[in-house]
Amino acid sequence: MSVAMVNSSTVMGFIQDTKKFNNCINECFEMLDIDGNGKLSRELLYGGLHKLLSLENNTNQEEEIYNLYEVIFKRFDKDEKGFIDRMEFESLIRELMLAMGRGIGDLPVLVALEEHSLLMKAVQYEVASLKEGSRKNKRKREKNVLRDICLCCHKLETS
């Protein structure tokens, strides 16, 4: 378990990068689809969402959690076949992440996250994006400095 600072832009930035976000959804689906049949039963979804959402296991609220999962399952099993397929799962995860982003809001919140949770993946995406942006800015600054150095005398030219 790790502690991270999260706000709505952490989540929304991750969702907006559709390639990375869809890759994450596919990884999550494959992790939950233990038997590899491309379908998530109620049991697989219940156990998997618990991990993906970093929910505490509070035995006093088991019935409430079961009822919540039942509502989620009914809402996203659009074809009512009794399982969640990959497309339904994508819709489910996208909607849950959007709801989490809206719920967190713009102010940073310190949260404890499981290693494979969706919010942790959003945090990891944000950190990687910030590092990449920092590298690009550094290269840009280096190019600007090199452009301003006289090649003859190696002194900084001022315009």
C-alpha positions in Angstrom: 0.0 0.0 0.0 1.2 3.5 -0.9 0.1 7.0 0.0 -0.4 9.5 -2.8 -1.7 13.0 -3.4 -4.7 12.9 -5.8 -7.1 15.4 -7.3 -9.6 15.4 -10.1 -7.0 16.3 -12.7 -5.0 13.2 -11.7 -8.0 11.0 -12.7 -9.2 13.1 -15.6 -5.8 13.3 -17.3 -5.5 9.5 -17.1 -9.0 9.0 -18.7 -8.3 11.6 -21.4 -5.3 9.6 -22.7 -7.5 7.0 -24.3 -4.7 4.8 -25.4 -3.1 4.5 -22.0 -6.5 4.3 -20.2 -7.8 1.6 -22.6 -4.6 -0.4 -22.1 -5.2 -0.2 -18.3 -8.8 -1.3 -18.7 -7.7 -4.3 -20.8 -5.0 -5.2 -18.2 -7.6 -5.0 -15.5 -10.1 -7.1 -17.4 -7.5 -9.8 -18.2 -6.5 -9.8 -14.5 -10.1 -10.4 -13.4 -11.0 -12.9 -16.2 -9.4 -15.8 -14.4 -10.8 -18.5 -16.7 -10.0 -16.5 -19.8 -13.5 -16.8 -21.4 -13.9 -13.0 -21.9 -16.7 -12.8 -19.4 -16.9 -11.6 -15.8 -19.4 -13.3 -13.6 -20.8 -11.6 -10.6 -18.3 -13.3 -8.3 -15.3 -12.3 -10.4 -16.6 -8.8 -10.7 -17.2 -8.4 -7.0 -13.8 -9.7 -6.0 -12.1 -7.7 -8.7 -13.7 -4.4 -8.1 -12.8 -4.7 -4.5 -9.1 -4.8 -5.5 -9.4 -2.2 -8.3 -11.1 0.3 -6.1 -8.9 -0.2 -3.0 -11.9 -0.8 -0.8 -11.4 -1.8 2.8 -12.8 -5.1 3.9 -15.3 -4.0 6.6 -17.3 -7.0 7.7 -20.0 -4.8 9.3 -20.9 -3.4 5.8 -20.7 -6.6 3.8 -24.4 -6.5 2.9 -24.2 -2.9 1.8 -21.2 -3.6 -0.4 -22.9 -6.7 -1.9 -26.0 -4.5 -2.7 -23.8 -1.9 -4.3 -22.0 -4.5 -6.5 -25.4 -5.9 -7.4 -26.6 -2.5 -8.6 -23.4 -2.0 -10.5 -23.7 -5.4 -12.1 -27.3 -4.8 -13.2 -26.5 -1.3 -14.5 -23.6 -2.5 -16.7 -24.8 -5.9 -17.8 -26.6 -4.1 -20.7 -27.5 -7.2 -22.6 -28.7 -9.0 -19.4 -26.7 -12.2 -20.2 -25.6 -12.6 -16.6 -22.0 -11.5 -17.1 -20.0 -8.4 -17.9 -18.1 -8.6 -21.2 -15.1 -6.4 -22.2 -17.1 -3.6 -23.7 -19.4 -3.4 -20.7 -16.4 -3.5 -18.4 -14.8 -0.6 -20.2 -18.0 1.4 -19.8 -18.1 0.5 -16.1 -14.5 1.5 -15.3 -14.8 4.7 -17.3 -17.9 5.7 -15.4 -16.4 4.8 -12.0 -13.2 6.7 -12.7 -15.2 9.8 -13.8 -17.3 9.6 -10.7 -14.2 9.3 -8.5 -12.6 12.3 -10.3 -15.7 14.4 -9.7 -15.9 13.2 -6.1 -12.3 14.0 -5.3 -12.6 17.5 -6.6 -9.9 20.0 -7.5 -8.2 20.2 -4.1 -5.5 17.5 -3.5 -6.4 14.6 -1.2 -4.0 12.3 0.5 -5.1 8.7 0.0 -3.7 5.2 0.8 -3.8 3.1 -2.4 -3.3 -0.5 -3.3 -0.6 -1.2 -5.8 -2.9 -2.4 -8.6 -5.8 0.0 -7.9 -7.2 2.2 -10.6 -6.3 5.4 -8.7 -2.8 4.2 -8.3 -2.6 3.7 -12.0 -3.8 7.2 -12.5 -1.2 8.5 -10.1 1.6 6.6 -11.9 0.4 8.0 -15.2 0.5 11.5 -13.8 4.0 11.1 -12.4 5.2 9.7 -15.7 3.6 12.6 -17.6 5.2 15.1 -15.2 8.6 13.5 -15.7 8.2 13.5 -19.5 7.1 17.2 -19.4 10.2 18.0 -17.3 12.5 16.3 -19.7 11.0 18.1 -22.7 11.3 21.5 -20.9 14.9 20.7 -20.1 15.7 19.8 -23.7 14.0 23.0 -24.8 16.0 25.1 -22.4 19.2 23.4 -23.5 18.4 24.2 -27.1 17.7 27.8 -26.3 21.0 28.1 -24.4 22.9 26.5 -27.3 21.3 28.9 -29.8 22.5 31.9 -27.8 26.2 30.8 -27.6 28.5 32.2 -30.2 30.3 29.4 -32.0 33.4 31.5 -32.5 34.2 32.7 -29.1 31.9 30.5 -27.0 30.4 33.5 -25.2 26.8 34.0 -24.6 25.2 36.2 -27.2 22.6 38.7 -26.1 20.1 40.1 -28.6 
